[in-house]
Amino acid sequence: MPLVAIVLAALAIGFEQFIEWKYGPMGIIAFVALAVGLKARNTLISGIGAVILVMLLAQPG
C-alpha cells in the first residue's frame, strides 16, 4: 500500500508540474481548485477548476 501511495503522489506531482509548465499560474489555480473541490466533495469548486482547465486546454496554439 505505501508503494502505491508513493507512485500516485509522484504521478500527481508530475502532472502538476506539467500543467504549471504548459499553462502557467492559471493552470495551477485550476488544478488546485479541481483537486480541493474533489477532496471536499464540493461540486462548485471542482466545477470551476474543471471549466478553467478545459478552457486552457481548448486554447489554440
Phi and psi in radians as a Rosetta constraint file:
Dihedral C 1 N 2 CA 2 C 2 CIRCULARHARMONIC -1.091 0.35
Dihedral N 2 CA 2 C 2 N 3 CIRCULARHARMONIC -0.590 0.35
Dihedral C 2 N 3 CA 3 C 3 CIRCULARHARMONIC -1.137 0.35
Dihedral N 3 CA 3 C 3 N 4 CIRCULARHARMONIC -0.707 0.35
Dihedral C 3 N 4 CA 4 C 4 CIRCULARHARMONIC -1.123 0.35
Dihedral N 4 CA 4 C 4 N 5 CIRCULARHARMONIC -0.723 0.35
Dihedral C 4 N 5 CA 5 C 5 CIRCULARHARMONIC -1.127 0.35
Dihedral N 5 CA 5 C 5 N 6 CIRCULARHARMONIC -0.698 0.35
Dihedral C 5 N 6 CA 6 C 6 CIRCULARHARMONIC -1.145 0.35
Dihedral N 6 CA 6 C 6 N 7 CIRCULARHARMONIC -0.742 0.35
Dihedral C 6 N 7 CA 7 C 7 CIRCULARHARMONIC -1.128 0.35
Dihedral N 7 CA 7 C 7 N 8 CIRCULARHARMONIC -0.765 0.35
Dihedral C 7 N 8 CA 8 C 8 CIRCULARHARMONIC -1.123 0.35
Dihedral N 8 CA 8 C 8 N 9 CIRCULARHARMONIC -0.690 0.35
Dihedral C 8 N 9 CA 9 C 9 CIRCULARHARMONIC -1.132 0.35
Dihedral N 9 CA 9 C 9 N 10 CIRCULARHARMONIC -0.710 0.35
Dihedral C 9 N 10 CA 10 C 10 CIRCULARHARMONIC -1.118 0.35
Dihedral N 10 CA 10 C 10 N 11 CIRCULARHARMONIC -0.718 0.35
Dihedral C 10 N 11 CA 11 C 11 CIRCULARHARMONIC -1.131 0.35
Dihedral N 11 CA 11 C 11 N 12 CIRCULARHARMONIC -0.721 0.35
Dihedral C 11 N 12 CA 12 C 12 CIRCULARHARMONIC -1.115 0.35
Dihedral N 12 CA 12 C 12 N 13 CIRCULARHARMONIC -0.749 0.35
Dihedral C 12 N 13 CA 13 C 13 CIRCULARHARMONIC -1.155 0.35
Dihedral N 13 CA 13 C 13 N 14 CIRCULARHARMONIC -0.718 0.35
Dihedral C 13 N 14 CA 14 C 14 CIRCULARHARMONIC -1.084 0.35
Dihedral N 14 CA 14 C 14 N 15 CIRCULARHARMONIC -0.748 0.35
Dihedral C 14 N 15 CA 15 C 15 CIRCULARHARMONIC -1.132 0.35
Dihedral N 15 CA 15 C 15 N 16 CIRCULARHARMONIC -0.712 0.35
Dihedral C 15 N 16 CA 16 C 16 CIRCULARHARMONIC -1.105 0.35
Dihedral N 16 CA 16 C 16 N 17 CIRCULARHARMONIC -0.726 0.35
Dihedral C 16 N 17 CA 17 C 17 CIRCULARHARMONIC -1.148 0.35
Dihedral N 17 CA 17 C 17 N 18 CIRCULARHARMONIC -0.672 0.35
Dihedral C 17 N 18 CA 18 C 18 CIRCULARHARMONIC -1.108 0.35
Dihedral N 18 CA 18 C 18 N 19 CIRCULARHARMONIC -0.776 0.35
Dihedral C 18 N 19 CA 19 C 19 CIRCULARHARMONIC -1.075 0.35
Dihedral N 19 CA 19 C 19 N 20 CIRCULARHARMONIC -0.756 0.35
Dihedral C 19 N 20 CA 20 C 20 CIRCULARHARMONIC -1.136 0.35
Dihedral N 20 CA 20 C 20 N 21 CIRCULARHARMONIC -0.718 0.35
Dihedral C 20 N 21 CA 21 C 21 CIRCULARHARMONIC -1.157 0.35
Dihedral N 21 CA 21 C 21 N 22 CIRCULARHARMONIC -0.743 0.35
Dihedral C 21 N 22 CA 22 C 22 CIRCULARHARMONIC -1.412 0.35
Dihedral N 22 CA 22 C 22 N 23 CIRCULARHARMONIC -0.700 0.35
Dihedral C 22 N 23 CA 23 C 23 CIRCULARHARMONIC -2.082 0.35
Dihedral N 23 CA 23 C 23 N 24 CIRCULARHARMONIC 0.026 0.35
Dihedral C 23 N 24 CA 24 C 24 CIRCULARHARMONIC 1.289 0.35
Dihedral N 24 CA 24 C 24 N 25 CIRCULARHARMONIC -2.795 0.35
Dihedral C 24 N 25 CA 25 C 25 CIRCULARHARMONIC -1.095 0.35
Dihedral N 25 CA 25 C 25 N 26 CIRCULARHARMONIC -0.605 0.35
Dihedral C 25 N 26 CA 26 C 26 CIRCULARHARMONIC -1.143 0.35
Dihedral N 26 CA 26 C 26 N 27 CIRCULARHARMONIC -0.581 0.35
Dihedral C 26 N 27 CA 27 C 27 CIRCULARHARMONIC -1.137 0.35
Dihedral N 27 CA 27 C 27 N 28 CIRCULARHARMONIC -0.702 0.35
Dihedral C 27 N 28 CA 28 C 28 CIRCULARHARMONIC -1.155 0.35
Dihedral N 28 CA 28 C 28 N 29 CIRCULARHARMONIC -0.743 0.35
Dihedral C 28 N 29 CA 29 C 29 CIRCULARHARMONIC -1.058 0.35
Dihedral N 29 CA 29 C 29 N 30 CIRCULARHARMONIC -0.763 0.35
Dihedral C 29 N 30 CA 30 C 30 CIRCULARHARMONIC -1.135 0.35
Dihedral N 30 CA 30 C 30 N 31 CIRCULARHARMONIC -0.749 0.35
Dihedral C 30 N 31 CA 31 C 31 CIRCULARHARMONIC -1.118 0.35
Dihedral N 31 CA 31 C 31 N 32 CIRCULARHARMONIC -0.747 0.35
Dihedral C 31 N 32 CA 32 C 32 CIRCULARHARMONIC -1.156 0.35
Dihedral N 32 CA 32 C 32 N 33 CIRCULARHARMONIC -0.734 0.35
Dihedral C 32 N 33 CA 33 C 33 CIRCULARHARMONIC -1.084 0.35
Dihedral N 33 CA 33 C 33 N 34 CIRCULARHARMONIC -0.728 0.35
Dihedral C 33 N 34 CA 34 C 34 CIRCULARHARMONIC -1.121 0.35
Dihedral N 34 CA 34 C 34 N 35 CIRCULARHARMONIC -0.796 0.35
Dihedral C 34 N 35 CA 35 C 35 CIRCULARHARMONIC -1.142 0.35
Dihedral N 35 CA 35 C 35 N 36 CIRCULARHARMONIC -0.775 0.35
Dihedral C 35 N 36 CA 36 C 36 CIRCULARHARMONIC -1.156 0.35
Dihedral N 36 CA 36 C 36 N 37 CIRCULARHARMONIC -0.729 0.35
Dihedral C 36 N 37 CA 37 C 37 CIRCULARHARMONIC -1.096 0.35
Dihedral N 37 CA 37 C 37 N 38 CIRCULARHARMONIC -0.709 0.35
Dihedral C 37 N 38 CA 38 C 38 CIRCULARHARMONIC -1.189 0.35
Dihedral N 38 CA 38 C 38 N 39 CIRCULARHARMONIC -0.700 0.35
Dihedral C 38 N 39 CA 39 C 39 CIRCULARHARMONIC -1.156 0.35
Dihedral N 39 CA 39 C 39 N 40 CIRCULARHARMONIC -0.701 0.35
Dihedral C 39 N 40 CA 40 C 40 CIRCULARHARMONIC -1.535 0.35
Dihedral N 40 CA 40 C 40 N 41 CIRCULARHARMONIC -0.020 0.35
Dihedral C 40 N 41 CA 41 C 41 CIRCULARHARMONIC 0.988 0.35
Dihedral N 41 CA 41 C 41 N 42 CIRCULARHARMONIC 0.697 0.35
Dihedral C 41 N 42 CA 42 C 42 CIRCULARHARMONIC -1.843 0.35
Dihedral N 42 CA 42 C 42 N 43 CIRCULARHARMONIC 1.874 0.35
Dihedral C 42 N 43 CA 43 C 43 CIRCULARHARMONIC -1.206 0.35
Dihedral N 43 CA 43 C 43 N 44 CIRCULARHARMONIC -0.512 0.35
Dihedral C 43 N 44 CA 44 C 44 CIRCULARHARMONIC -1.140 0.35
Dihedral N 44 CA 44 C 44 N 45 CIRCULARHARMONIC -0.877 0.35
Dihedral C 44 N 45 CA 45 C 45 CIRCULARHARMONIC -1.155 0.35
Dihedral N 45 CA 45 C 45 N 46 CIRCULARHARMONIC -0.781 0.35
Dihedral C 45 N 46 CA 46 C 46 CIRCULARHARMONIC -1.154 0.35
Dihedral N 46 CA 46 C 46 N 47 CIRCULARHARMONIC -0.612 0.35
Dihedral C 46 N 47 CA 47 C 47 CIRCULARHARMONIC -1.141 0.35
Dihedral N 47 CA 47 C 47 N 48 CIRCULARHARMONIC -0.724 0.35
Dihedral C 47 N 48 CA 48 C 48 CIRCULARHARMONIC -1.094 0.35
Dihedral N 48 CA 48 C 48 N 49 CIRCULARHARMONIC -0.791 0.35
Dihedral C 48 N 49 CA 49 C 49 CIRCULARHARMONIC -1.076 0.35
Dihedral N 49 CA 49 C 49 N 50 CIRCULARHARMONIC -0.745 0.35
Dihedral C 49 N 50 CA 50 C 50 CIRCULARHARMONIC -1.142 0.35
Dihedral N 50 CA 50 C 50 N 51 CIRCULARHARMONIC -0.722 0.35
Dihedral C 50 N 51 CA 51 C 51 CIRCULARHARMONIC -1.129 0.35
Dihedral N 51 CA 51 C 51 N 52 CIRCULARHARMONIC -0.742 0.35
Dihedral C 51 N 52 CA 52 C 52 CIRCULARHARMONIC -1.112 0.35
Dihedral N 52 CA 52 C 52 N 53 CIRCULARHARMONIC -0.759 0.35
Dihedral C 52 N 53 CA 53 C 53 CIRCULARHARMONIC -1.077 0.35
Dihedral N 53 CA 53 C 53 N 54 CIRCULARHARMONIC -0.741 0.35
Dihedral C 53 N 54 CA 54 C 54 CIRCULARHARMONIC -1.103 0.35
Dihedral N 54 CA 54 C 54 N 55 CIRCULARHARMONIC -0.721 0.35
Dihedral C 54 N 55 CA 55 C 55 CIRCULARHARMONIC -1.126 0.35
Dihedral N 55 CA 55 C 55 N 56 CIRCULARHARMONIC -0.666 0.35
Dihedral C 55 N 56 CA 56 C 56 CIRCULARHARMONIC -1.179 0.35
Dihedral N 56 CA 56 C 56 N 57 CIRCULARHARMONIC -0.689 0.35
Dihedral C 56 N 57 CA 57 C 57 CIRCULARHARMONIC -1.239 0.35
Dihedral N 57 CA 57 C 57 N 58 CIRCULARHARMONIC -0.494 0.35
Dihedral C 57 N 58 CA 58 C 58 CIRCULARHARMONIC -1.466 0.35
Dihedral N 58 CA 58 C 58 N 59 CIRCULARHARMONIC -0.101 0.35
Dihedral C 58 N 59 CA 59 C 59 CIRCULARHARMONIC -1.158 0.35
Dihedral N 59 CA 59 C 59 N 60 CIRCULARHARMONIC 2.393 0.35
Dihedral C 59 N 60 CA 60 C 60 CIRCULARHARMONIC -1.254 0.35
Dihedral N 60 CA 60 C 60 N 61 CIRCULARHARMONIC 2.461 0.35
